[in-house]
């Protein structure tokens, strides 16, 4: 039940933000001069590009962290195998 309400809330918020993101610039077209509209358009492009770059950087960091963790696990396995082999050779 909690997931349902959370999903419903996320959907409603996504619709509201999407509506505002589309309606706000169109509302400003009536009130801004042509220079103001150009500045708004350029600023939107800069914001979208910045968000896209942040997303890609976060994705790359996550991939790097995952690769580092995998490398650490492989290193620990090798260390454990060497310790086992050393113990077995001493025991024999």
Buried (B, 14 or more C-beta within 10 A) or exposed (E): EEEEEEEEEEEEEEEEEEEEEEEEBEEEEEEBEEEEBEEBEEEEEEEEEEEEEEEEEEEEEEEEEEEEEEEEEEEEEEEEEEEEEEEEEEEE
